[in-house]
Structure formats: C-alpha cells, structure tokens
Amino acid sequence: MRTAVVIGTGLIGTSAALALSQRGVTVHLVDHDPEQARTAAALGAGTDGPPEGPVDLAIVAAPPAHVAGVLADAMERGVARGYLDVASVKGGPRRELEQRGLDLSAYIGTHPMSGREKSGPLAAGADLFEGRPWVLTPTRDTDTEVLNLALELVSHCRAVPVVMDADAHDRAVALVSHMPHLVAGMVAARLEHAEEAAVRLCGQGIRDVTRIAASDPRMWIDILSANPGPVADLLTDIGADLEETVRSLRALQSSDEHKRREGSTGIEDVLRRGNAGQIRVPGKHGSAPRAYEIVAVLIDDQPGQLARIFADAGRAGVNIEDVRIEHATGQQAGLVQLMVEPKAAPVLTAALRERGWSIRQ
C-alpha cells in the first residue's frame, strides 16, 4: 500500500492515518468539518489536499449511522481500489450497501477494538491500536486483494487481525463493549445527585466501574442505534438478574431465618457466576488470565516517584506485569499497586524496603 484516503478524522481515523504516515504511506484526509481534517494534518496524519487519482485504500471512519452512505459515495466516485470501514457494528452497514445494489467485492468491514474516552483528532495516537484485536469480516464476495490491503493496514497499525462473521461480531461487541458502557452509565448516574460526603468516599472500585461512562453520549447514541437488538437482549438478562438480586437482598432483611438463608444463597449465586465470568476475561497480551501478587507501595504525589519505583524494580530483576494507582482522599499521596509473579513478590518487597519505600501489607 502506497496511498490511502481516510474519510473521517476523529480519534480512530486520525490514529490510523498517523500509523500509516509513519510507515511511509501517503495519506489524504477528508472530513465533513474541514477544520478537523486540517487539525489532523497538522498533527502529521497526512495531507488535507485531495488525491490526484484513485488511491490504494479508502478507510471510512464515520459514525455507524453514516458509514453506508459515505462508503457508497466513495465507491460510486471510484476513489480507491479497495474500501473498508472501522465502525463498531458490521452487519447493518453491509446490508445497507447490498440494498443499494453496490458491488461489494472491493469492500470489507473491519473494527479495531481500541479507543479512548476522549474523541477527536487531538486524542489520536499512532500507537492506539498496538497489540489490540482488529476484527475483519470478509465474505465470499471479498476480493483477495482487498483482504490483503486490510491486513496490511492492520499490520501497519501493529494490531492483531481477527476474522469473524459480521453478525457474530455485532453480538460479541454488544456483550463486551456496548452493554457494559450502558451499565457503567447507569451506575455513574447514581452519583449525579448523591451527597458530597458520599462522593468523597469514592475509591478505586467505583472508578473502575464508571471509567467508560465518561465517553461522549452523542457518539454512543450513534453506536447503540446501529446495534440495539443484541444490546437490549443482554440488558433483559441483566434485568432478570437484578430482580432476583433485589429479592435476595430484601430477604436478607427478613426476621425469618429461612428467608435470610434463601437471600444469602441468591446473592452468593450471582457473585459466584460473576467470578466464573470474570475468569474468562483474557489476561495480559490476550493470553489466559494469570494470578499476580500485589506489592502495594505508599508514595508522595511528586514528580519522578513512579520512575524511581520502576527503576528500583528493574534493579531487583523484577518485571512489573501491571500497575494501579489509588489516590488518597484529601492528601498529596497515593498507593501504587505493583502486580508481579508470585515468586517475585518477596524479592520486590525486600528490594523496595531496602531502598526506603514504605510497603503496605
């Protein structure tokens, strides 16, 4: 691939353009808002000038509701040899293109499984997709050359290609992305009118659960409007679990010992099923999840503290598998949780103590 056009210079489109530009591909940037395209160009994502002729690949990064229309326009104008989109739903756009009577041999639907809470070109980065799954949904009609162009794009973005059926993809993202976002929003909504004294008690748990609720609602209306059925089915199942959980909690309030035991059993059931599901979430680099030991270190909120901890861990020969930071309420301090292999935990603990760090047991 030597040339490409990116139509839609938001987070995903600009990130893909940055990755391609860094690998020597000439990228042309198009957006319904010319100022946004100019911003992306200023970031080094390509040029906002039009190509002189057909490019190798057209990448449509428009909202799901507009993907089919943008693709149809580009295909009818013959702007590229191959076409793909990066929308978070796949079945609907393809069916709409089929209804328009277009030849879809030059098209493949794709979806990079990566993003951020912030949107727009200023939030973009060439490393956004690195190590992340990038779903490809070819059909029997997909031309081999177009599939190869899509694979080349995924390679340039250092993502991991995953081939799926379009409708299976839509059911999957409803489960692992769309439904969790709505649930996170519902939990976060409880905080809107909560007493300030209660909100000040927020810890890492509520931050983890509500983090994705910070995303742009307008963007998510577009996404959910393109995949409402599978999401509604999942929320129906969650609603049944919620009703049973409420009944169990009410039973725990009863003075009747038998009802309290039933309530306890109901709560234990949903928590155990949650354990079983959480275990299936892939671990580091998409591998099977592993149990790590946590070494918790108290730090001051000052520049260089994290760098010192990582350097000291490196001197001890310990690899940090993951890290979390909990910030103390009302204090310029925090707790850094270093996740390491179990056998490395005592080594790291001893090394950090020797270098003056305060370890929380």
C-alpha positions, 0 to 999 in steps of 0.5 A: 500500500502506497496511498490511502484516503481516510474519510473521517478524522476523529480519534480512530481515523486520525490514529490510523492515518498517523500509523500509516504516515509513519510507515511511509504511506501517503495519506489524504484526509477528508472530513465533513468539518474541514477544520478537523481534517486540517487539525489532523494534518497538522498533527502529521496524519497526512495531507488535507489536499485531495488525491490526484487519482484513485488511491490504494485504500479508502478507510471510512471512519464515520459514525455507524449511522453514516458509514453506508452512505459515505462508503457508497459515495466513495465507491460510486466516485471510484476513489480507491481500489479497495474500501473498508470501514472501522465502525463498531457494528458490521452487519447493518452497514453491509446490508445497507450497501447490498440494498443499494445494489453496490458491488461489494467485492472491493469492500470489507468491514473491519473494527479495531477494538481500541479507543479512548474516552476522549474523541477527536483528532487531538486524542489520536495516537499512532500507537492506539491500536498496538497489540489490540484485536482488529476484527475483519469480516470478509465474505465470499464476495471479498476480493483477495486483494482487498483482504490483503490491503486490510491486513496490511493496514492492520499490520501497519497499525501493529494490531492483531487481525481477527476474522469473524462473521459480521453478525457474530461480531455485532453480538460479541461487541454488544456483550463486551463493549456496548452493554457494559458502557450502558451499565457503567452509565447507569451506575455513574448516574447514581452519583449525579445527585448523591451527597458530597460526603458520599462522593468523597468516599469514592475509591478505586472500585467505583472508578473502575466501574464508571471509567467508560461512562465518561465517553461522549453520549452523542457518539454512543447514541450513534453506536447503540442505534446501529446495534440495539437488538443484541444490546437490549437482549443482554440488558433483559438478562441483566434485568432478570438478574437484578430482580432476583438480586433485589429479592435476595437482598430484601430477604436478607432483611427478613426476621425469618431465618429461612428467608435470610438463608434463601437471600444469602444463597441468591446473592452468593449465586450471582457473585459466584457466576460473576467470578466464573465470568470474570475468569474468562476475561483474557489476561495480559497480551490476550493470553489466559488470565494469570494470578499476580501478587500485589506489592502495594507501595505508599508514595508522595504525589511528586514528580519522578516517584513512579520512575524511581519505583520502576527503576528500583524494580528493574534493579531487583530483576523484577518485571512489573506485569501491571500497575494501579494507582489509588489516590488518597482522599484529601492528601498529596499521596497515593498507593501504587499497586505493583502486580508481579509473579508470585515468586517475585513478590518477596524479592520486590518487597525486600528490594523496595524496603531496602531502598526506603519505600514504605510497603503496605501489607 
